[in-house]
Amino acid sequence: MALDIYDDVTVGGQTCRLCLGITLFLWEKQEPVGDMEQLEKFQIIFNNPLATYHAGDTVFGYGWIVLKNSMFVQTVCLEAIGEAKVEWMTSSDIQASDEEVFNYTTVLPIKGEKDTSDGAVLHSGSHYFPFEFTLPQKAPSSFKGKHGRLRYFARMTICTPGGPHPTRTSKFAVIGCLDLNNEPDAAYPVENDTFETVGSFCCIAGTVTASIRLEKKGFALRDAIPVYAEIKNLSTRRISHTHVSLIQNVTYYSYRGRFSESTTLVTVRKGSIVPRGKQTWQQELISIPTAPPSHLRGCKIIDVQYSIELCIKPSGFARKVKLPVDILIGTVPLSDKTIKKSSYHPLPSNVEEKSIPYPFFENPSDKAYLTDMGYLQHMLPTAPPWEEDADIP
C-alpha cells in the first residue's frame, strides 16, 4: 500500500495543499499458512506401552499423522537423543554442564504420490512412519534429581517447503545395566561401628556404642536388604528413637567444580532405648524401591551412590549419631546373570487403514499382556516421570 505525503502552504493569503513528492510504501504483514493447520493428529508411539527399555534393547515405534488435506512432504526425520544436564548455584555464579550420551538420526521413507522434485504428496487420512533403533549396551539409566537429570527422547520432524516444520517429541526411559557379579566387592559383607558421647559440652550424659552389619554389599533392584544392628545406651539419657534409612548420594560435576546432594529413599524406625539399655536389629528388612543402579556409568557429569545409614536420636538437645555403610544397587543379582525381560513384537509390515494404530501388535496374545497391570508394575521407569510441561529443545 502506497501513501503520498502532503503539506499545506500559504501563498498570498491563500492556502493550498502541495504534494511533497514523498511516497511511503506500507507493506501489510501476512501470516503464512503453515502446514500445522493441515495436521489433525501427529503422535509418536512406542511398541512398549510404558516406553521403558533396558540398555541394549531395540526400540520399535512409529509416527502417526492424520491429514485434513493433501500436503507435500520433502523428508521425515527421526532423532533419538539421550542427554544429561546439571546446574547449581554458588555464592558467586551458576555452575552448569551438559553431556550427550546417545544420538541416533535417520531419514524415514515416505510412502505417497511421488512428485517431480524430492519428496512426495501425502493425501488426506492416516499415514504411518515406522522406525527402530538399538540402544547401546552401556547406555546409562534415566535419572532426575534436584540439580540434574539424564533423559531420553525421540523427536520426529516433517520437513515441508518453506516451513514451519511440524515436530513432535516423545520421551522414553532407559534402565542401565550393572552386573553385580562383575563388581569385586559386591559379595563381601560390610559393617561399621562407632563409640560416641551423648550430651552437650557442659553436660556429658555418657556414651553410646553402635554397630551395623550387612551380609553383602551388592543388592539388585526390588530386593530386600536384611539389616543387623546393635545399639547400647551406656549413658544416663534416654534414646528417643532409632531408624535405618536407604540414602541416595548424588554428585554433579561441571568444568569448574562439583556439587553433592543426599536423598532419603526408605526409612524403617524403631522405638526408644532406656538408660543403660540395649536395642537389637535382627534381620530387619529394607525394600529397595525403583531407582537407577549405582555409579550411573556412561555419564561423566552425574554419579550416583547408595548407603544404608543407622541414625540414633538422643532425647533433648543432643546431636544425632549416624553410622553409614556403602552398598551397591545393580540390575543383575549375584550368582544370577539372567535378566527376565519382557519381549515385544516389532511393528507389522502391512498397516491397514481401518485398523487401530495402538497398540499395533500382530498376535492376539500380546493384547492380554496389556491387561496384566500387576506385571507392568515391575517395569516402572528408573526415575520419577517427567512432567508434561518439561522443556524439551
VOVEX-635615 format. One record per atom (N, C-alpha, C): x, y negated, z negated; residue in three letters. Coordinates in steps of 0.02 Angstrom, whole numbers, plus 50000, padded with zeros to 5 digits. Example, Ala and Ser with C-alpha at 12.3 -4.5 7.8 and 13.67 -1.06 7.14 Angstrom:
! VOVEX-635615
506605028449610Ala 506155022549610Ala 506605016549610Ala 506425011249646Ser 506845005349643Ser 506454999849606Ser 
//
This chain:
! VOVEX-635615
500435005950000Met 500005000050000Met 500444993850000Met 500314988950047Ala 500714982950054Ala 500354977150021Ala 500724972549992Leu 500444966749957Leu 500874960749974Leu 500564955450008Asp 500914949250025Asp 500864944349967Asp 501394940249958Ile 501434935349904Ile 501274928449932Ile 500784925049905Tyr 500574918249925Tyr 500694913549867Tyr 500724906749886Asp 500794901649835Asp 500414895449857Asp 500134891849810Asp 499764885649825Asp 500244879849829Asp 500204875749885Val 500644870049896Val 500214863849909Val 500374858249876Thr 500004851849884Thr 500394847349931Thr 500064845149986Val 500374840750036Val 499874835150051Val 500084828750035Gly 499644823050049Gly 498994823350012Gly 498994825849952Gly 498394826249912Gly 497964832249928Gly 498164836249978Gln 497774842149995Gln 498164848449976Gln 497794853049952Thr 498104859349929Thr 497974864749981Thr 498504868250000Cys 498424873750047Cys 498824879750022Cys 498644885650044Arg 498964891850023Arg 499434894250078Arg 500064895150061Leu 500564897350109Leu 500814904350091Leu 500934908050142Cys 501234914650132Cys 501984913850126Cys 502274916350074Leu 502984915650062Leu 503404920650101Leu 503084924850138Gly 503464929650178Gly 503744935350138Gly 503474936250080Ile 503694941750037Ile 503144947050035Ile 503334952950051Thr 502854958450051Thr 503104963850004Thr 502684965749958Leu 502844971249912Leu 502484977449936Leu 502854982849939Phe 502564989249958Phe 502484993449894Phe 501874994649877Leu 501714998449818Leu 501515005549839Leu 501905010349812Trp 501765017349829Trp 501345020449774Trp 500805023249794Glu 500375026649746Glu 500675033549730Glu 500735034849665Lys 501015041249643Lys 500505046749652Lys 500705051849689Gln 500265057549700Gln 500555063749666Gln 500165066749624Glu 500385072749589Glu 500375078649637Glu 500945082149644Pro 500945087949689Pro 500505093549661Pro 500195096949707Val 499775102549688Val 500235108649678Val 500325110849617Gly 500795116249602Gly 500485123049614Gly 500925127949621Asp 500695134749631Asp 500415137849567Asp 500535134549510Met 500245137049448Met 499485137249452Met 499195132649491Glu 498465132449496Glu 498205138449535Glu 498635141549575Gln 498425147349613Gln 498415153749570Gln 498755153449512Leu 498815159349469Leu 498235159749421Leu 497875165149423Glu 497355166349374Glu 497635170049313Glu 498135174249325Lys 498455178049270Lys 499175179549290Lys 499625179149240Phe 500335180649251Phe 500595183549185Phe 500765190049184Gln 500995193349123Gln 501575198049138Gln 501975199149086Ile 502495204349087Ile 502295209649038Ile 502245215949061Ile 502005221449019Ile 502535226849018Ile 502715229248956Phe 503195234648947Phe 502825241248940Phe 503175246848958Asn 502855253348950Asn 502795255448877Asn 503225252848834Asn 503165254048762Asn 502675248948733Asn 502115251148704Pro 501625246248680Pro 501885241748625Pro 502405243948587Leu 502685239748535Leu 503275235748560Leu 503485236748622Ala 504055233148651Ala 504665233848606Ala 504795239848581Thr 505365241248537Thr 505765246948568Thr 506415245848577Tyr 506835250848610Tyr 507485251848570Tyr 507785257748579His 508435259148550His 508985257248599His 509575255848572Ala 510155254548614Ala 510275260548660Ala 510395259248724Gly 510485264548773Gly 509855266648808Gly 509265264448786Asp 508635266248819Asp 508565262548885Asp 508155265448929Thr 507965262148991Thr 507285258948981Thr 507245252548993Val 506635248648984Val 506255248449050Val 505645250949049Phe 505205250549108Phe 504665245349095Phe 504445242049147Gly 503915237249141Gly 503715234649209Gly 503265229749210Tyr 503055226849273Tyr 502765219849260Tyr 502825215749310Gly 502485209249309Gly 501815209849344Gly 501315206949316Trp 500635207449342Trp 500375200349353Trp 500215198849416Ile 499925192249432Ile 499265193249468Ile 498805188749456Val 498155188649490Val 498095181749522Val 498035181549588Leu 498005175349626Leu 497285173549644Leu 497135167049638Lys 496485164649660Lys 496465164049736Lys 497015161449765Asn 497065160549837Asn 497735163349860Asn 497825163449925Ser 498465165849952Ser 499025161049935Ser 499625163849925Met 500205159849906Met 500825162749938Met 501235158349966Phe 501865160549996Phe 502405160949941Phe 502725166649937Val 503225167849885Val 503885169449919Val 504405165849899Gln 505075167149926Gln 505405173049892Gln 505475172749826Thr 505785178149787Thr 505445178649719Thr 505515184549689Val 505305185649620Val 505915188049581Val 506135184049534Cys 506745185549496Cys 506575187849425Cys 506965192649401Leu 506895195149332Leu 507555194249296Leu 507515191549236Glu 508095190949192Glu 507935194349125Glu 508385198549102Ala 508335201549035Ala 508945199148996Ala 508825195648941Ile 509355192148905Ile 509335193948831Ile 509915194948803Gly 509995195448730Gly 510485190148707Gly 510265186048661Glu 510685180448639Glu 510645179548564Glu 511195177248536Ala 511245175748464Ala 511395168348455Ala 511075165348406Lys 511185158248390Lys 511205157448314Lys 511675153348290Val 511725151748219Val 511775144248212Val 511525141748156Glu 511555134548143Glu 511435133248069Glu 511855129248039Trp 511755127147970Trp 512055120247960Trp 511845116947907Met 512055110147894Met 512535109947835Met 513075106147843Thr 513555104947790Thr 513485097847765Thr 513905095947719Ser 513875089147691Ser 514075083847742Ser 514435085747794Ser 514685080747842Ser 514405081547912Ser 514225087647933Asp 513975088548001Asp 513555094948006Asp 513395096748067Ile 513005102848080Ile 513445107848115Ile 513485113848087Gln 513865119348118Gln 513395123548159Gln 513605125148220Ala 513185129148265Ala 513615133148312Ala 513345138848335Ser 513695142948383Ser 513175147548416Ser 513345149948475Asp 512905154548511Asp 513315159648548Asp 513005165248564Glu 513345170748598Glu 512835174748638Glu 513025176548698Glu 512605180748740Glu 512845187948734Glu 512405192448713Val 512595199348702Val 512345203948758Val 511885201548800Phe 511625205648854Phe 511335201148907Phe 511465202848971Asn 511185198949027Asn 511105203549087Asn 510495203849111Tyr 510345207749171Tyr 509895203549215Tyr 510095202749279Thr 509715198649326Thr 509635202549391Thr 509035202349419Thr 508905205749482Thr 508345202149519Thr 508295203649584Val 507755201049626Val 507295206849642Val 506655206149626Leu 506175211549635Leu 505885211449706Leu 505745217249734Pro 505445217449801Pro 504735214649802Pro 504565211549858Ile 503895208549867Ile 503525212549920Ile 502925214849902Lys 502515218449949Lys 501935213949969Lys 502005210850028Gly 501485206350052Gly 501545205650127Gly 501165201050155Glu 501185199750227Glu 501815195750243Glu 502265198750283Lys 502905195750298Lys 502815189350339Lys 503235184450326Asp 503235178150362Asp 503875177750403Asp 503895172950447Thr 504495172350489Thr 505105170450449Thr 505025166450398Ser 505575164650354Ser 505635169650297Ser 506135168650255Asp 506225173350199Asp 505645172650151Asp 505345178250135Gly 504795178250088Gly 504195181950117Gly 503635181250083Ala 503025184650103Ala 502425180850076Ala 501855182150108Val 501225179050087Val 500845184150045Val 500685182149984Leu 500285186349939Leu 499565183849941Leu 499105188249959His 498405186249964His 498085186449894His 497485183949891Ser 497125183649827Ser 497025190649799Ser 497035191149733Gly 496955197549700Gly 497555199149656Gly 497615205549636Ser 498145207749591Ser 498755210049629Ser 499335208549601His 499985210649629His 500425212849572His 500825218149584Tyr 501245221049532Tyr 501975221049555Tyr 502415219749507Phe 503135219549521Phe 503495223949469Phe 503565230449483Pro 503885234949434Pro 504625233349427Pro 504895234649367Phe 505605233649355Phe 505845238849304Phe 506495239549301Glu 506805243749250Glu 507525241449240Glu 507765242049179Phe 508465240649164Phe 508665244649102Phe 509305245949096Thr 509565250149042Thr 509955245848992Thr 509795246748928Leu 510135243048876Leu 510825246248863Leu 511325242348845Pro 511985245148829Pro 511955249848768Pro 512395254848768Gln 512425259448711Gln 512605255848646Gln 512985250448651Lys 513205246748592Lys 512835240148583Lys 512225239848608Ala 511835233748600Ala 511665232648527Ala 511785226648500Pro 511625225348429Pro 510875224848418Pro 510675225748356Ser 509955225548339Ser 509685218448341Ser 509045217948353Ser 508705211548345Ser 508745209448272Ser 508785202948262Phe 508865200348193Phe 508585193348190Phe 508295191648132Lys 508075184848119Lys 508195183148047Lys 508585177948035Gly 508735175547967Gly 508575168247961Gly 508745165447903Lys 508595158447890Lys 509015153747933Lys 509625155647949His 510075151247985His 510335154348050His 510035159548073Gly 510245162548136Gly 509775168048158Gly 509845169948220Arg 509415175148248Arg 509775178448307Arg 509555184548322Leu 509765188148382Leu 509135190948413Leu 508985188948474Arg 508355190848505Arg 508465193048577Arg 507985196848602Tyr 507985199148671Tyr 507335197048703Tyr 507365195248767Phe 506755193548803Phe 506855194648878Phe 506305195848912Ala 506295196448985Ala 505935190449014Ala 506225187549067Arg 505925181649098Arg 505845182849173Arg 505245181949198Met 505095182949269Met 504905176249300Met 505195174849358Thr 505085168449392Thr 504865169749463Thr 504325166549485Ile 504085166949554Ile 504325160649590Ile 504775161549637Cys 505065155849673Cys 504645154349735Cys 504395148249739Thr 503975145949794Thr 504295139749826Thr 504135138249888Pro 504425132349921Pro 504215125949886Pro 504685121749869Gly 504525115349839Gly 504415115249765Gly 504245121049735Gly 504145121449664Gly 503505117849642Gly 503335117549577Pro 503715120849523Pro 503635128449526Pro 504115132049497His 504135139249499His 503795142149437His 503245145749445Pro 502925148849387Pro 503385153749352Pro 503405153449286Thr 503845157549245Thr 503465160349185Thr 503615166649169Arg 503335169649108Arg 503895173149070Arg 503835173149004Thr 504335176148960Thr 503995180748911Thr 504285186648901Ser 504025191548853Ser 504595194348812Ser 504495194648747Lys 505025196848701Lys 504985204248687Lys 505555207348674Phe 505585214248653Phe 506125215048601Phe 506075220248560Ala 506535221348505Ala 506995227248521Ala 507595227048494Val 508095232248505Val 508335234848437Val 508375241448430Ile 508665244548370Ile 509355247048388Ile 509865243948360Gly 510555246048373Gly 510705252748340Gly 511255255748361Cys 511445262348335Cys 512045261848288Cys 511975264848229Leu 512535265548182Leu 512525272648156Leu 512975276748180Asp 513025283748160Asp 513425284148096Asp 513095286148041Leu 513435286547977Leu 513975291947976Leu 513925296848021Asn 514435302048023Asn 515105299448049Asn 515095293648082Asn 515715290548106Asn 516005285448058Asn 515665284348002Glu 515915279747951Glu 516315283647900Glu 516955282147890Pro 517385286447848Pro 517175287047775Pro 516865281847747Asp 516705281947676Asp 515955282647663Asp 515555284347714Ala 514835284547704Ala 514615290347660Ala 514985295947659Ala 514785301847621Ala 515045301747550Ala 515475297047532Tyr 515775296947466Tyr 515325293247417Tyr 515315295347353Pro 514915291747303Pro 515225284947286Pro 514815280347264Val 515045273747244Val 514785272247174Val 515185268647135Glu 514985266947067Glu 515335260547046Glu 515065257646993Asn 515345251446966Asn 515125251046893Asn 515535247746852Asp 515365246846781Asp 515635240146758Asp 515375237746702Thr 515575231346676Thr 515505231146600Thr 515815226146570Phe 515815225146497Phe 515755217546487Phe 515155215146468Glu 515025208046465Glu 514805205946395Glu 514995199746377Thr 514745196846315Thr 514075193546327Thr 513655193646276Val 512975190846281Val 512915185046232Val 512635179446256Gly 512535173646213Gly 512855167446243Gly 512775161846209Ser 513055155546231Ser 513755154746202Ser 514095149246220Phe 514775148046197Phe 514815147346121Phe 514295144446092Cys 514315143246020Cys 514025148945979Cys 513685153646013Cys 513355159045976Cys 513405165446017Cys 513925169246006Ile 514025175646040Ile 513635181046002Ile 513175184446037Ala 512755189446005Ala 513045196446008Ala 513555197346049Gly 513845204046055Gly 514005205646128Gly 514025211846144Thr 514205214046212Thr 513675218746241Thr 513705219346306Val 513275223946343Val 513725227746392Val 513665234346392Thr 514025238446440Thr 513525241346489Thr 513715241746553Ala 513265244346604Ala 513665247946658Ala 513355252946686Ser 513665256646742Ser 513115258646791Ser 513295258946855Ile 512825260946908Ile 513195265546955Ile 512835270546980Arg 513155275547024Arg 512655277947076Arg 512915278847138Leu 512525281747193Leu 512895287947217Leu 512515292947239Glu 512815299247259Glu 513205298647324Glu 513035293747366Lys 513385292447429Lys 513305285147447Lys 513715282947494Lys 513695275847514Lys 513245274647573Lys 513165279647617Gly 512775278647678Gly 512085281447675Gly 511595277647697Phe 510895279647698Phe 510595277547765Phe 510105281447788Ala 509765279947851Ala 509145275747837Ala 508895272647890Leu 508285268747885Leu 507705273047860Leu 507305270147815Arg 506715273247785Arg 506895278847737Arg 507545279347718Asp 507735283847665Asp 507555280847597Asp 507585285047546Ala 507505282747477Ala 508175283647442Ala 508415278347408Ile 509065278447376Ile 508975280347302Ile 509235286147280Pro 509205287747208Pro 509745283947170Pro 509535280447118Val 509985276247079Val 510075279247009Val 510705279646988Tyr 510875281846920Tyr 511205275946884Tyr 510955274146827Ala 511235268446790Ala 511145269546715Ala 511585266246677Glu 511535266546604Glu 511735259746576Glu 511305257046532Ile 511425250646500Ile 511415251646425Ile 511945249446391Lys 511985249746318Lys 512005242646292Lys 511515241046251Asn 511475234446221Asn 511815234646152Asn 512445232646150Leu 512825232646087Leu 512785225946051Leu 512325221646071Ser 512255215046041Ser 511665214945993Ser 511585209145961Thr 511025208145916Thr 510435204745951Thr 510495203846016Arg 509965200446055Arg 509605205546099Arg 508955204646105Arg 508555209246145Arg 508665207846220Arg 508685213146259Ile 508705212546332Ile 507975212446356Ile 507775206946389Ser 507075206146408Ser 506865211146462Ser 507285212246512His 507135217146564His 507755218546605His 507735223846644Thr 508255225546693Thr 507905227246759Thr 508265226146813His 507995228146878His 508565229646926His 508405233846976Val 508875235747028Val 508585233447094Val 508995230147136Ser 508755227147198Ser 509185229347257Ser 508865229747314Leu 509225230647378Leu 509325223747408Leu 509945221747417Ile 510125214947439Ile 510405215247509Ile 510175210647551Gln 510455209747619Gln 510895203547618Gln 511525204447634Asn 512015199047635Asn 512205197547707Asn 512065191447729Val 512185189447799Val 512705183947800Val 513185184547846Thr 513695179347857Thr 513645176947928Thr 513585170347937Tyr 513565167148002Tyr 514235163948016Tyr 514455164448079Tyr 515105161748098Tyr 515025156548154Tyr 515405151248149Ser 515465146348202Ser 516195145248218Ser 516335140648263Tyr 517035139448282Tyr 517435136148226Tyr 517075132948180Arg 517425129048128Arg 517295131448057Arg 516925136748048Gly 516795139047980Gly 516305144847979Gly 516055146247919Arg 515565151647910Arg 515095149847854Arg 514535153347851Phe 514025152047800Phe 513705158747781Phe 513595159747717Ser 513325166047692Ser 512665164847656Ser 512215169747661Glu 511575169547625Glu 511385176647605Glu 511005177147551Ser 510785183647525Ser 510025183647518Ser 509735189447534Thr 509015190247530Thr 508855196747494Thr 508405196547446Thr 508185202547410Thr 507635205947449Thr 507745212247469Leu 507265215947508Leu 506785220047466Leu 507045223547416Val 506635227947373Val 506895227347301Val 506445227447253Thr 506635227047182Thr 506225232147142Thr 506565235847098Val 506235240447051Val 506425238046981Val 505925237046939Arg 506035233846873Arg 505865238646816Arg 506255238046763Lys 506115241746701Lys 506055236846643Lys 505835239546586Gly 505675235346528Gly 506275233246487Gly 506135231246424Ser 506635228246380Ser 507055233646346Ser 507615231246316Ile 508055235546276Ile 508155232146209Ile 508005235646157Val 508075232746090Val 508825232146072Val 508995228046022Pro 509695227646000Pro 509945234445977Pro 510555235945998Arg 510885242445985Arg 510535248246020Arg 510145246546072Gly 509775251746108Gly 510105253546174Gly 509805258146210Lys 510085260646273Lys 509515261946323Lys 509665260846385Gln 509185262146439Gln 509535266046495Gln 509175271046522Thr 509475275346573Thr 509035275346635Thr 509355274646693Trp 509035275446758Trp 509245282246785Trp 508785286946788Gln 508945293746810Gln 508605295146877Gln 508975294146930Gln 508735295546997Gln 508105291447014Gln 508105285146995Glu 507565280747015Glu 507635279147090Glu 507085279347127Leu 507105278747199Leu 506955271647222Leu 507375269347269Ile 507265262847303Ile 507195264247377Ile 506625262647406Ser 506495264047477Ser 506815258647520Ser 507115260747575Ile 507425256147622Ile 506895253847671Ile 506755247447676Pro 506255245147725Pro 506555244847795Pro 506145243047843Thr 506385242147912Thr 506855236147913Thr 507475237347933Ala 507995232147932Ala 508525233947983Ala 508895229048009Pro 509435230648056Pro 509995234448020Pro 510345238848055Pro 510885242648023Pro 511465238048003Pro 511895240747960Ser 512465236847936Ser 512915234647993Ser 513265229147981His 513795226348024His 513515222448083His 512955224648113Leu 512695221448174Leu 513255221248227Leu 513565226948238Arg 514115227348285Arg 513875225848356Arg 514295222448393Gly 514115219948459Gly 513965212548459Gly 513905209648399Cys 513795202448391Cys 514365199648348Cys 514695194448373Lys 515285191748340Lys 515115186048291Lys 514525183148295Ile 514375177348254Ile 513895178848197Ile 513645185048191Ile 513205186948136Ile 513445193648109Ile 513535194048043Asp 513735200248010Asp 513245201747955Asp 513015208047952Val 512505210047903Val 512795215547859Val 512755214647793Gln 512975219647745Gln 512415220647693Gln 512455226347658Tyr 511945227947608Tyr 512275230147543Tyr 511925229047488Ser 512175231147423Ser 511575232847378Ser 511715237247329Ile 511245238747275Ile 511505235247213Ile 511085231247182Glu 511305227047126Glu 510885228447064Glu 511225230047009Leu 510905230746943Leu 510955224046908Leu 510375221446886Cys 510355214946852Cys 510065215946781Cys 510405212946732Ile 510205213446661Ile 510065206346637Ile 509455205146612Lys 509245198446590Lys 509155198446514Lys 509635195646477Pro 509545194946404Pro 509005189846388Pro 508695190346330Ser 508195185546310Ser 508525178946290Ser 508135173646294Gly 508395167146275Gly 508845164146329Gly 509255159246306Phe 509705155746353Phe 510365159646358Phe 510395163946407Ala 511005167946419Ala 511015169846492Ala 511595169946521Arg 511655171446592Arg 511535178846605Arg 511315180146666Lys 511175187046686Lys 511825190846698Lys 511795197246688Val 512355201746703Val 512185205446767Val 512595204646819Lys 512465207646883Lys 513015212646900Lys 512815218346926Leu 513285223746940Leu 513115226647009Leu 513475224547063Pro 513315226947130Pro 513755232747153Pro 513495236647200Val 513875241747236Val 513685241147310Val 514175241347355Asp 514045240747426Asp 513805247347455Asp 513345246847503Ile 513085252847537Ile 513085251547612Ile 512975256847651Leu 512905256447723Leu 512205258847742Leu 511885255247787Ile 511235257247815Ile 511335258547889Ile 511195264747909Gly 511295266747979Gly 510655269348010Gly 510705271248073Thr 510135274048109Thr 510195281648118Thr 510795284348113Val 510895291548116Val 511115293948048Val 510725298348013Pro 510905300447945Pro 511515304947944Pro 511795305747887Leu 512375310147879Leu 512195317347896Leu 512655320747929Ser 512595327847948Ser 512005329147994Ser 511755323948027Asp 511215324948074Asp 511275319648128Asp 511545321648186Lys 511655316948240Lys 511085316748291Lys 510525319748273Thr 509965319948319Thr 509465314548300Thr 509325310048346Ile 508825304948336Ile 508185307048371Ile 507635307148333Lys 506995308748362Lys 506675302448389Lys 506735301648454Lys 506465295748486Lys 505865297648529Lys 505405293048533Ser 504815294148574Ser 505005293148647Ser 504695297048690Ser 504805296448762Ser 504215293048794Ser 504365288948844Tyr 503845285248879Tyr 503905286548953Tyr 503335286848986His 503345287949058His 503585281649093His 503975282349145Pro 504105276449188Pro 503475274649225Pro 503515269249263Leu 502925266949299Leu 502765271649357Leu 502135272649373Pro 501965276749431Pro 502165273349496Pro 502265277249547Ser 502485274449611Ser 501925270849647Ser 501305273349640Asn 500745270349675Asn 500275267149625Asn 500055261149640Val 499605257449597Val 498965256149634Val 498405258549606Glu 497765257149637Glu 497505250449615Glu 497195246949660Glu 496955240249646Glu 496435240149591Glu 496015245349588Lys 495465245449540Lys 495665248549473Lys 496275250849469Ser 496485253949407Ser 496655248749355Ser 496595250649292Ile 496775246149237Ile 497525245949231Ile 497845240149234Pro 498575239949235Pro 498895241649169Pro 498525241449114Tyr 498835242949049Tyr 498455248749018Tyr 498775254048992Pro 499485254848979Pro 499895257549037Pro 499575259149095Phe 499965260849154Phe 500305267549148Phe 500005272349113Phe 500295279049106Phe 499955283749156Phe 500335288849177Glu 500075293549226Glu 499685299249192Glu 499945301949138Asn 499655307849108Asn 499125306049056Asn 498555309549053Pro 498055308149002Pro 498315309248932Pro 498805313648923Ser 499065314948856Ser 499415308948827Ser 499665304548871Asp 500015298648846Asp 499525293648815Asp 498885293848837Lys 498405289148808Lys 498265290848736Lys 498315297348718Ala 498205299348648Ala 498755296648604Ala 499335295448633Tyr 499885292648592Tyr 499705285848565Tyr 499345281848605Leu 499185275048583Leu 498715274948524Leu 498315280348516Thr 497835280448461Thr 498145282948396Thr 498755285548400Asp 499075288148340Asp 499445282448305Asp 499065278148273Met 499365272248242Met 499815273948184Met 499695279648151Gly 500135281648097Gly 500835282948121Gly 500895285648182Tyr 501565286848209Tyr 501885280348232Tyr 501475275648257Leu 501765269348280Leu 502065265348224Leu 501835266448163Gln 502105262748106Gln 502835264248094Gln 503075269948120His 503775271748111His 504225268648164His 503945264648209Met 504345261548262Met 504295254048259Met 504255251348199Leu 504225244148192Leu 504875240948214Leu 504865234748238Pro 505485231448257Pro 505965230748198Pro 506595229448214Thr 507095229148162Thr 507115222348127Thr 506685217948145Ala 506685211348113Ala 505965208848113Ala 505805203848072Pro 505135201148073Pro 504945198748142Pro 504305199548162Pro 504115197548231Pro 504195190148241Pro 504365188248302Trp 504435181148317Trp 503755177848318Trp 503765171348301Glu 503155167548305Glu 502985166448378Glu 502325165648391Glu 502105164748459Glu 502365158248488Glu 502475153148446Asp 502705146648471Asp 503455145948467Asp 503825151548461Ala 504545150948459Ala 504795148248525Ala 505295143848519Asp 505555140648579Asp 506005145548616Asp 505845146748679Ile 506235151148722Ile 506445147148783Ile 507095146448794Pro 507305142348850Pro 507115145548917Pro 
//
